[in-house]
Amino acid sequence: MERERATWLFLKKYIPNTHFLYEILQNADDAKANSIEFILDENELLMGK
């Protein structure tokens, strides 16, 4: 999915230690997910669909 690829490229360039996010996006792509949602606040990163 092009959107996930663009997100990964951004994260890789600007945020260190983001490999786990790539894995989440890859898993969603493998599962043919139509969307994935990340919610970031001061204390945690939440994921949903």
C-alpha positions as CSV (number, residue, x, y, z in Angstrom):
1,M,0.0,0.0,0.0
2,E,1.5,3.3,-1.1
3,R,0.2,5.2,2.0
4,E,1.9,2.8,4.4
5,R,5.1,3.0,2.4
6,A,5.1,6.8,2.6
7,T,4.5,6.6,6.3
8,W,7.4,4.2,6.8
9,L,9.7,6.4,4.7
10,F,8.8,9.4,6.8
11,L,9.3,7.6,10.1
12,K,12.6,6.0,9.0
13,K,14.0,9.4,8.1
14,Y,12.7,11.5,11.0
15,I,12.2,9.2,14.0
16,P,14.9,6.8,15.3
17,N,14.0,3.3,16.5
18,T,10.8,3.0,14.5
19,H,11.2,-0.5,13.1
20,F,8.3,-1.8,15.2
21,L,6.0,0.6,13.4
22,Y,7.1,-0.8,10.0
23,E,6.4,-4.3,11.3
24,I,2.9,-3.2,12.3
25,L,2.2,-1.7,8.9
26,Q,3.6,-4.7,7.2
27,N,1.4,-7.0,9.2
28,A,-1.6,-4.9,8.4
29,D,-0.7,-5.0,4.7
30,D,-0.2,-8.7,4.8
31,A,-3.7,-9.1,6.3
32,K,-5.2,-6.9,3.5
33,A,-6.3,-4.3,6.1
34,N,-8.0,-1.3,4.6
35,S,-6.9,1.1,7.3
36,I,-4.9,1.3,10.5
37,E,-5.1,4.0,13.1
38,F,-2.3,5.3,15.5
39,I,-3.2,7.5,18.4
40,L,-0.2,9.1,20.1
41,D,-0.5,11.0,23.3
42,E,2.0,12.1,26.0
43,N,2.2,8.6,27.6
44,E,1.4,6.0,25.0
45,L,0.9,4.9,21.4
46,L,-2.4,3.2,20.7
47,M,-3.3,1.3,17.6
48,G,-6.6,0.4,16.2
49,K,-8.4,-0.2,12.9
